[in-house]
């Protein structure tokens, strides 16, 4: 069940990222990734830094300069560690608010975008939110539709606030998706049928009421909002919804610690399970700062 509503409530709005880090490598997608990241930095008013790990830094610097002249001077080069380890270290040292990374390992067809192993490790280990771009665009345009999968726990309002900030920045339509335990998305259609399961209809009604209550307490001023409650496995239905509605980005909650939610969402491990990416994937987590040697704390 879904609907569209114009909201006008106002409250304190969250701050968009102020510092963005982009891990880069010498690849055919590099120029497009740089331009996508530059667009996001402009939208957010954020600083932009690039990180290359390995020995071919000059080739990367040349590509950066061709794609975005100011990018070459913002390139950091490190060696002697894995990419994800370097990303985590630099993100902590520079208090990065968002890591923007290319997600592709290879393309297995026109509609099958496979998440690479490096992107998986970055998504799991970064101390801040991560935006994975499976198909960065050479000529980026504002997002048109942003989907957010809201959890049933206490982080739902925080996640909606993040999604509304991005939707407002691009004047995008916001799709709020709430998943609940069921046997699959097909049960939603059964709930509408005369012969459908009475218990599922009652559960669906309860979930829609809960989602409505959640949204009434959120700042959705001047946004076009569509909402949907879907029975099925966490993450799977949200991914299917994002694909069906041609969303540009899907925002999901990342774990506060490993494995946590990241080992549950999307049928086990969301980063691995989303090998067939529906769109860009934003894994949101509170930024973790170092609390001392060998220790971390949440910001």
N, C-alpha and C positions, 0 to 999 in steps of 0.2 A: 504494500500500500504506500502511495506517495502523494505528495501534494506540493503546491507552490504558494508562497505567502510573502507579502511585502512587510518587512519589519521596520519599526521606527524607534525602538527602545535605544537609549543611550547609556553608556557607562564608560569607565576607564578602558582605553584600548591598549592592547599589548604593543610592545616595541618590536619592530622588525629587526632582523640581524644588523649589527653594526660592523661586524668583521667577518668576511667570507674567505675561506681557504679552498683553493682548487688544486688537487693533485693532478699533474699532467705528465704525459709521455709522448714520445714521437709517434703519432698515429694519424691515420686519415681523418679522424674525428676531432683532432686537437683544435683546429681553428674554429669549428662550430661550437665546441665546448667553451672556448674562451669567450666567444660572443654571447652565448647564453648566460654565462656567469657575469659578464659585464652588464648585460641588461638587468639582471637581478640586483646587482650592486647599485645601479642607478635608481631602480625602483625603491630600494631600501635606504638609499643614502649611505651605503656601507663602504668600508675600505675593502680592497681586493688584493689578495696575495696568491701566488702560484708556487707550487712545490713540485720539484722533480727529484726523483731518487734514481741514481745511476750515473753512468759515465758519459752519456751523450747529451750533456746539458746545453752545449752550444747549438746543436740542431734544434732543440726545443726552443731555445731563446730566439732563434731566427724565425721560427714559425709563429711564436707569440708576437714578435715585433710586426710581422706581416699582418696578423689578424687584428691586433690592437697595439698601437705603438707604445702606449704607456705600460703594457704588460711585461715587456722584457725587463724593465728595471724593478719590477715587483716579483721577480723569480728568485726563489730560494732553491739551492741545490744541495742535496745531502747524499751520502753513500754509507754503506756499511750496515744497513738495516733494511728490513722489509718495508714496503711502501706503507702498509697500514700502521706499522710501528712509528715511522717517521711522521705520518699524518697525526697520530695521537699525540706525539711529543710536541710538534709545532703548534697544534691546536691548543694545548694546555699553556705553552709558553706565551703565546700571543693572545690568549683569551678569545679564541675564535668562537663565533656564535653559530656558524653554519659551514659545513663542508659540502661542496658541490662536486660530484664525481661522475665521470662517464661510467656507464654500467655494462657496456657490451663486451663480451669476450669474442663473440662471433655472431654472424647472422645465419640462421638456419632456414630462411624463407622470408617471404614478404611480411608475414604477420607473426613470426616467432622470434622474439628478441630475448636472447639468452644472457642472464646475469653472469658476469665474469667472476672468477675466484678472488681477484684482487678487490673488486667492488664489494664482495661479500665480507671480506675481512675488514675493510674500512667501515662498512655499515655496522659490524658487530663491535668494533673496538674504539670508534671515535668517541671522545668525551662530550660531544655536543650533537645537535641535530645533523642529519645527513640527507642531502637531496641527490638521488641517483637519477641520472638522465640517460635513458636507453637509446635515445635518438636525438642528440643535440642538433639544433637547426642552424644552418649557416646564416639565415636571416630571421632571428628570433622575433616573435610577436607576443603581445600580452596573452596571458592565460585567459581562456574563455569560460572554462568550467573546472572547478576545483571540488574534489570529493574528499570527505573526511570520514573515517570509520571510528565512531565514538565507542569507547569501552563502557561497560556497565559500572565500573568502579569510580573512585573519587577523581580520576584524572580526566573525566569526560569534559568538564567545563574548561579545563586548561587546553585541551586539544581543540575544542570548538573555537576558543579565543585565538589560537594560533591560525586556524583555518580562516577565520573571519579577517584577520589582519592581512593575510595573503590575498584573499578574495577582494578586499577593499582596495588594496594597492593596485590591482590590475582591473578593477571594476568587473570582476568575474562573477559568474553565477556560482552559488555555493550549494553543494549537494551533501547533506548530512545523512549518513547511513548508520543505522543501529542494527547489529546482528544479535540474534538470540538463539539459544539451543534449539535445534530442530533436525529434521532429516534431509533438508535440502531446500533450495529455493523453490522447487516445484510445489512445495506444500503451501506456499502463499496463494497459488492459484486454487488449490484444493479448499483453502479457507473461504474462498469466494463462492464455491459451488454449493448447491443445496445439499449434496451428499458429503460435504467436507466435514472434517473432524471438528466437533464442537469445542474440544479442549484447545485446539490450535487457534481457533477464532478468538476465544477468550484471551489466550496468551498474547496473540497479536494485538488485540485491543489494549491490553495492559502495557505492552511495549510502546505503542503509539502514544498513550497517555504520558508515560514516563519520558519519552523523547520530547513531547510537547512541553512538559514541565521544565525539562532541562533547557530548552531553547528560550523559554520565557525569561529565564534568568541570565541570558547571554546578550552581549551587545551585537545586535544584528541590524543596526541602523543603516538604512539606505541600501540594503543588500537584497537581491533576489535569492530566495532560499527554497530549495526543494528538499524534501525529507522522505526517507524510506526506512521501514523496519522489515528485515529479511530473516527468515528462519534458516538456519544452516550452520556450518562450521565457521568459526571466527576467521575473518580475513578472506576466505574463499568467495563469499557472497559479495563482499565489498569490492574485490578485484573484478568479479564478473559484472557488477553494477558499473564500475568505472569504465570498463571496456564497452558495455552496451550503450552507455550514455556519452561516449566519446570524450571522456574527461581528460584534461591535460596533465593533471597531477592527482595522486591519491596520497592523503596524509594519514599515517597510522602511528600508533604509539609504540615506541621502541622501549626495551627494558631499561630499568634503572641499574640493573646489574646482569651479568651473564650467568646462566642462559636466560632465566626469567621468562618474560613474555615472549622474547624472541625465539624461544624454543617451543612456544605453544601456538603463536599466531600463524595463520595460514597452514594449519595442518602439520605442525612440527616446528619447522624453522622458517619464518617468513622470508628471510633473505635467500635461503636455498629453494623454498617452495615457489617463490616468485621468479623462477627461471624464465617463465613466459610472462614478461612484464606487460601489464595492461596499459601503462603510461608511465610518466615520471613518478618516482616513489619517494615521498618525504617521510623519513623515520624521525619522529620527534622524541627528544628526551631532554630533561633538564641538563644544562651544561655542568659537567663535573670538573672541579678544580683540584689540583694536588693539595693534600692536607698534610704532607710531610713525606719523608723518605718511604717509598713503597706503599703509600696510602693515598686514597682519594676521598673526596667528599662532594656532595651535590651542591651546585650553586643555588 
